[in-house]
Amino acid sequence: MSIHTAPHAASQARSVPCPKARPTAAATLARCRDLVEPALRTAVRELHPGPRRIASHAFGWCEADGTPRAGGAGKGVRQAFVVLGAEAAGAPADVAVPGAVAIELIHTFSLMHDDIMDGDGRRRHRESAWKAFGTGPALLAGDALFALGVRTLAGVGGATGGEAIGHLTSMMGELVHGQADDELFGTRPWTGENAVGLGEYRAMAERKTGALLGCAAALGPVLAGAPPQCTDALARAGRQFGLAFQAVDDVLGIWGEPAVTGKPAHSDLRRAKKTLPVLGAMAQDPALGTRLDRLLGTDGTSDSACVRRAADLVERAGGRAYALREARARVAAGRDHLRAVPLAGPSVDELVALSELLLNRQL
């Protein structure tokens, strides 16, 4: 009997389909870029020639003199969240394109203005917009991208378009609030009653970074006409992933390699920024604040030796490990939100893969 049943069993084993491999984050990002970039370029072409060239430079499409350039700026994480959010709600990817274009326009606007406020002359190994074209033209180009982002969503029309604009404008209010807090934190002391606490930092980071990724994750299901519980779950997941992104960004702002980040070593400490690794280290070693005050002050004029010493102190006090633990916890919380509601299959796997990229990114 075994002679007859063994081939049958083998035949059954061969008939079982192999499970599909989960899409890699790189493949997901490339797929979403291929979908969104043509519409993004079409939108930018509507701008006045001056802001259009500055915006094209910021997106990585051309050099400062207008010479076309291969590739683009950034990985496109936020636009991918818009697309995957729509797919997770069971809609086709192209439903999300206006939201993905709007998010890319608003994100690039915020980076252009952020570089001006921080005095950052480099972004992704190139001159930032204000450095290449001047402060006034860069501000104007940023304003043009903001207006274009709102107009792109307004073009959707109907109830879904109106709801999408509501999400976008609410996010912008939070982003400005968070950026204003971040600016003020730089003027506050390291110690004493007016020192920045971890609770204040987290509230700032949720507004400045979490709100943008939360909005990106929500726009897809909104444009797909998904029920509120689906939209809310994706928005909450996006906020948590945004906080993870910010925590890792804070680590790179101190210990990132300049050849990888495109910014000077210890750049955040040079500006006396109150970031998560520093505040986490101070929470574990209360005496650290006094030492940082002596080394860094609040005016960003410390020499390189003092900045290196400060970075070593923060790391020895556990600041880097603290920030990375928080990043992992935020990613886990975001995944919990994704599991809280029924979502369409493959896109959830892709969202999880992107959350891993947020933890392991170098840029």
N, C-alpha and C positions, 0 to 999 in steps of 0.2 A: 504493500500500500504506500509505503514511503516513496517508492520509485515514481508513483503517479502523482502524489501530492506535492512533492518538492518542486517540480517544474511549475505547477499551478501557483504555489506560494511565491516563487520567483517572479512569475508573470504579474501577480498582484503587486509585488514590491515595485516592479518597473513601471506600473501604471500610475503610481502615486506621483503627482506633480511636485517638482522641487519648489520650495518656497522662494519667492522673489527676494533678491537682496534689497535691503533698505537703501533708498537713494542717498548718495553722499551729499554733504552740504555744498560742495563745489558744483556738482551737477545741478542741484536745485537752484543755486544762485545763477548759474549760466542760463538755465531754462527761463527763469523769470526776467533776466536782463534781455534775452532775445525777444521776449514778448513785449516788454515795456519800453525799451530804448527807442524804437522807431517813433512811438507816440511822444516820447519825451523830447526828442530832437525836433519833431514837428511843432510842438508847443513853444520851444525856445526860439524857433525861427520867427515867431510872431513879434518878438521884442524889437525895440529900436536897435539899430546896428551897434551902438556903443555898449549898452548893457548886454546885448546878445553875444558880443565877442568875449566880454568878461565872464559871462555865464558859461560859455563854451569852454573857456580856459578852466574854470572851476570844475566842470564836469570831466575834464581831461580829454576833451575832443580836439583841442588845438593848443599851440604854443601862444605865448603872449603877443607875438606879432601876427597871429592869425593862421600860421602854417598848420595844416591838418596834422593830427597826431593819432597814432594807433592806440587802441585800448581806451580806458576810461578811468575815472577817479572812484576809488572805493569799491567795495564788494557788492553793494546793492542789497544789504540785509533788510532794510526797511521796506523797500518795494517788494521784496520777496514775502515779507509778512503780510502785506496787503493781498497779494495773489493767493498765498496759501490759506489766508483767512476765508476768502471767497470759496475756494475749493473745499475747505473743511465744512463749509455750510452747504455743500452739495451743488454749487454753481460752477459753470464753466469759467476758466481762468480769465477770459477776455472781459468778463463783467467787471473785474477789478482794475482794469488798466487806467481809467481816469483817477481812481484813488491812489494808485501806485505812482502815477505821474505827479499828482499833487504832493504826495509825501516827499518825493525826491526834490521837488522844487522848494518846498518849505525847509527841508533838512539842509539843503545847500545854502539857502538864504541865511539860516541860523549859523552855519559854519563861517560864512563870510563876515557876518557881524561879530561873531565870537572872536575871530582872529584879530579884528580891529580892537576890540575891547581888551584882549589879552596882550596885544602887541606881538603876536606870533607872526613872524615873517616867512615861515615855512609850513607847508601842508603837503603831506604825502610826497616828500622829496622834491617839491617844487616851490617857487615863490607863491605865497598866498595872494589872493586877489588884490588886497590893498597895497601889498608890496610891489606887485607887478604893474598896477594901473593907477595907484593913488587912492587915498582914503575916500575922497568925495565920490569918484566914479564907482568904487567898490560898494559904498553905501547905497548908491542909486541902483546899482545892479541887484543888490540884495533885496531892495524894496520892490524892484520889478519882478523878481522871482516870487516874492510873497504874494503880490497881486495876481500873478499868473496862476499860482497854485489855487487860490480861491476861485478864480474865474474858471479854471479847469473843472472843478467840482460843480460849480454853478451850471455848467453846460450839461450836466447829467439830467437836471430837471426833475420834476415830480417829487413825491414824498421821500424817495430814497436819496435824491440829490440834496434836498433840504436837510435831511437828517445827517448826511455825510458832512455838509458844511457846518452843522452844529458841532459835530465831533471835532472837526478841524479847528474851528475858532476857539472852542473850549480848551483844546490842547495848547493853542498859541498863548492864551492867557496864562496857563500854568507854566509854559516854557519861559515866558518873560518874567514871571514871579520868581521862578527858580534861578534864572540867570541873575536877577537883581540881588537875590540872597547870596549867591556865589560871589558876586562882586563885593558885597559888603563884608563877607567873611574874611576877605583878604586884608581888610583894614582893622580887624579885631585882634586883640592880643592872644597869645598862646595860653596865658594863665589868668586867673582872677575871675570875678563875677561875670565879666563880659566875654569870657572865652567861649568859643563855639563848642557845643556839645554834640554827641553822636545823634541824638534825636533830631536836632536842627539840621544836621548834615543829611540825614536820611530823608527828611521832608523836602529839603532842597533838591536832592538827587532824584526823588520821585517826580518832582515837577519838571526839572530841567531835562532829564533823560528818560525816566520811566514813562512820562506822559506821551512822548513822541512815539515810542515803540508800542505803547498801549493803543494809541490812536491808529497806528499802522495796522495792528492786528484787528482792530474793530472795523476799519473802513471796508474791508472785503465783505464780511457778512452783512454790513449795513447795505452796501450796494447790491448784494444778492437778495435783499429782502428777508433775511433770516430772522427768526424770533429773538426777542430780547435776551433770553437766557443764553443763547449761543453767542451773541455779540458780546454780552457782559463777560462770559467765561474767557473768550479770546482776548478781550481788552485787559482783563486782570492778568492773564498769562503774559501778555506783552509788557505790561508794567513791570512784572517781576523779572522778565528777561532784560528789560531796560536797566533795572537796578544792577543786575549781574554784569551787564556791559559796562556800566559806570564804575563798578568796583574793580574790574580788570583794567579799565582805562586808567584808574587812579594808580594801580600798581605799575603800569607801563609809564605813567607820568613821572615816576621816580626811578625805576630800575630798568626801563626799556632801553634796548640798544639803539643809539642814534641812527645806525645804518638801517635799522628795521623800522623804527617809528618815524624817522625823518625830522625829529626834534632833538635839541641838545640834551645831554645827559642830565638827569635830576631836574628837568625843566619846571615841574610843579613846585619843588622846594625852592628853586631860585626865585619864584614869585611869591613865596611864603603862603601857598595855597593850603587851605585846611581840608585835606582829602582824607578818605577813609583809612588808609594805612596809618597815617599820622595820628588821627583821632583814636583809632583802635589801639595803637601803641600807648598813647597817653592814658587811655582808660585802664590799661594793665599796669602802667608805671607812672603814677601821678607826678613823680619828680621830673619826668621827661620834659614837660612843658617849659619849665624854667630853663633847662639846658637848650632847648630849641629857641627860646626867646633870645638867649645870649648869642646863639650861632646865626640866627636868621632874621630876627626882628620882624617887622611887617612892611619894610620898604623895598624888599627884593634887591638889596645892594650887597649882599654877602658874597665873599670871594669863593672860588671853587673849592678850596680846602675846607672851608666851613660847611659848604653844602654837602660835600662828600662825607664829612664827619656826621652831619645831621642824618643823612641817609643810612649810615651804618648804625647809628643809635636807634633809629626807627625800626630797622630790621631786627636788631638784637632784642628789642623790646617786644617783638612779635607782630609788628605792624603789617608786614607783607602777608604772613600766614593768616592773620585776622581777616584781611580784605579778601583773600582767596577763599577762605571758609565761607564768608558771607556770600560771595559770588556763587559758590556751589549750592548754598542753601536757597538762594533766590531762584536759581534754575530749577531746583527740585520743587519749589512752591509753584513755579509757572507750569511745570508738567502736571502737577496735581490739578490745577485749574482746567487744563486740557482734558483730563480724565473725568472731570465732574459732569460733563454733558456728552451726549452722543454726537460724534463728529464723523465726517466722511473719512474713510480709512487712510489712503496713502499720504494725504496732505498732513495728517497728524504725525506720521513718521518723519516727514520732512521738517516739520516744525521742531521736533525733538532733535533732529540732526543739526539744525541751525542753532539750537540752544547749546549744543556741545561746542559749536564753533565759537560762540560768545565766550566760553570758558577758555578755549585754547588758542584764541587769536593772537597774532603778533602785531596787527595793525589796528 
